[in-house]
Amino acid sequence: MKKGILVIFLSIFMATNALAFERNKFGIGVMAGGPSGITAKYMLDNTNGIDFAVGWSTSGSNEYYFSSDYLFHMYDVIKIQKIVSPLYFGAGARYISRDKKDNKFGARIPVGAEFLFLNNRLGAFGEVVPIFNFTPDTDFDLEFGIGIRFFF
């Protein structure tokens, strides 16, 4: 019974905090790390979003990167005065097309933080992404990235 009340309380708390401001729906920008490239995010509502990335390898080989994730945002975990700063986590997929090696396909679990500035029109983010590869071999990768998106 106590667990049920706690779940209801936390659900209402998270929903009211997420609805305390109106967030712009679509953002596009650049990212650096593994990989470097173009990133976009579409917010379904203030808590749920979908991100996309198209990138390339900076290691000198011809590798092209495509990924997409479903993200859940938690607000008020990091409190910085006058800045909206949600933590987020999610699940998605990654595909890497490689010229001289077998292509890679895997499941992603991104965990990151986003900082929204200029009335929530500019967003900077950093994330860590463990990846479970299905092809060409079953193994793990770990990616890190930082980026910035302009929302409109």
C-alpha positions as CSV (number, residue, x, y, z in Angstrom):
1,M,0.0,0.0,0.0
2,K,2.8,2.4,0.9
3,K,4.6,1.7,-2.4
4,G,1.4,2.4,-4.3
5,I,1.0,5.8,-2.6
6,L,4.7,6.6,-3.2
7,V,4.4,5.7,-7.0
8,I,1.3,7.9,-7.3
9,F,2.9,10.8,-5.5
10,L,6.1,10.6,-7.6
11,S,4.1,10.4,-10.8
12,I,2.1,13.5,-10.0
13,F,5.3,15.4,-8.8
14,M,7.2,14.6,-12.0
15,A,4.2,15.5,-14.2
16,T,3.6,18.9,-12.5
17,N,7.3,19.8,-12.6
18,A,7.6,18.9,-16.3
19,L,4.5,21.0,-17.1
20,A,5.8,24.1,-15.3
21,F,7.2,25.5,-18.5
22,E,6.5,25.2,-22.2
23,R,9.4,23.7,-24.2
24,N,10.0,24.2,-27.9
25,K,9.3,21.1,-29.8
26,F,12.1,20.7,-32.4
27,G,15.8,21.3,-32.1
28,I,18.7,20.8,-34.5
29,G,22.5,21.2,-34.0
30,V,25.9,19.7,-33.9
31,M,27.6,17.1,-31.7
32,A,31.2,16.1,-31.0
33,G,32.6,12.9,-29.6
34,G,31.8,9.4,-30.8
35,P,30.5,10.3,-33.4
36,S,30.8,13.9,-34.6
37,G,27.9,15.1,-36.7
38,I,24.4,16.5,-36.8
39,T,21.9,16.0,-34.1
40,A,18.1,16.7,-33.9
41,K,15.5,16.2,-31.2
42,Y,11.7,16.3,-31.3
43,M,9.9,16.7,-28.0
44,L,6.6,14.7,-28.0
45,D,5.7,16.6,-24.8
46,N,7.7,18.2,-21.9
47,T,9.0,14.8,-20.7
48,N,9.2,12.5,-23.7
49,G,11.3,13.0,-26.8
50,I,13.0,11.4,-29.8
51,D,16.5,12.2,-30.9
52,F,18.3,11.5,-34.1
53,A,21.9,11.7,-35.1
54,V,23.9,11.4,-38.4
55,G,27.6,11.4,-38.0
56,W,31.0,10.3,-39.4
57,S,34.1,9.0,-37.9
58,T,36.9,11.4,-37.1
59,S,39.5,8.6,-37.0
60,G,40.3,8.8,-40.7
61,S,38.2,5.8,-41.9
62,N,35.1,6.0,-43.9
63,E,32.4,5.3,-41.3
64,Y,28.9,6.8,-41.3
65,Y,26.8,6.7,-38.2
66,F,23.0,6.8,-37.7
67,S,21.1,6.6,-34.4
68,S,17.8,7.3,-32.9
69,D,16.6,7.1,-29.3
70,Y,13.4,7.5,-27.3
71,L,14.2,9.7,-24.3
72,F,12.5,10.4,-20.9
73,H,13.5,13.7,-19.2
74,M,13.5,14.2,-15.4
75,Y,13.3,17.9,-14.4
76,D,14.5,19.4,-11.1
77,V,17.1,16.8,-10.4
78,I,19.9,19.3,-11.2
79,K,18.9,22.8,-9.9
80,I,20.7,25.7,-11.5
81,Q,19.2,29.2,-11.0
82,K,17.3,30.4,-14.2
83,I,18.4,27.4,-16.3
84,V,16.2,24.4,-17.1
85,S,18.4,21.3,-16.7
86,P,16.8,17.9,-17.2
87,L,18.5,14.6,-16.8
88,Y,17.5,12.1,-19.4
89,F,17.7,8.4,-20.2
90,G,16.3,6.2,-22.9
91,A,16.7,3.4,-25.4
92,G,17.3,3.3,-29.1
93,A,19.4,1.9,-31.9
94,R,22.6,2.6,-33.7
95,Y,23.8,1.6,-37.2
96,I,27.4,2.2,-38.5
97,S,28.1,1.8,-42.2
98,R,31.9,1.0,-42.7
99,D,33.8,0.8,-46.0
100,K,36.6,-1.6,-45.0
101,K,34.9,-3.6,-42.2
102,D,31.6,-5.2,-41.5
103,N,28.8,-2.8,-40.6
104,K,27.7,-2.5,-37.0
105,F,24.2,-2.6,-35.5
106,G,23.3,-2.3,-31.8
107,A,21.0,-1.2,-29.0
108,R,21.8,2.1,-27.2
109,I,21.0,3.2,-23.7
110,P,21.8,7.0,-23.5
111,V,22.1,8.7,-20.2
112,G,22.8,12.5,-20.1
113,A,22.1,16.0,-19.0
114,E,20.7,18.9,-21.0
115,F,20.9,22.6,-20.2
116,L,18.4,25.0,-21.8
117,F,19.3,28.7,-22.2
118,L,17.8,31.7,-23.9
119,N,14.1,31.0,-22.9
120,N,14.6,27.3,-23.7
121,R,15.7,28.0,-27.3
122,L,19.3,26.8,-27.0
123,G,20.2,23.4,-25.5
124,A,23.6,22.1,-24.6
125,F,24.0,18.4,-23.7
126,G,26.4,15.8,-22.6
127,E,25.8,12.1,-22.6
128,V,27.3,8.6,-22.0
129,V,25.9,5.8,-24.1
130,P,26.5,2.1,-23.5
131,I,25.8,0.1,-26.7
132,F,25.2,-3.6,-27.0
133,N,26.2,-4.6,-30.6
134,F,24.4,-7.4,-32.4
135,T,26.5,-7.4,-35.6
136,P,29.1,-8.1,-36.8
137,D,30.0,-9.5,-33.4
138,T,28.2,-9.5,-30.1
139,D,30.1,-7.0,-27.9
140,F,29.8,-3.7,-26.1
141,D,30.8,-0.2,-27.0
142,L,30.8,2.9,-24.9
143,E,30.3,6.4,-26.5
144,F,30.5,9.9,-25.1
145,G,29.2,13.0,-26.7
146,I,28.6,16.7,-26.2
147,G,26.5,18.9,-28.4
148,I,24.3,21.9,-28.8
149,R,20.9,22.3,-30.4
150,F,18.8,25.4,-31.4
151,F,15.1,24.8,-30.6
152,F,12.3,26.4,-32.5
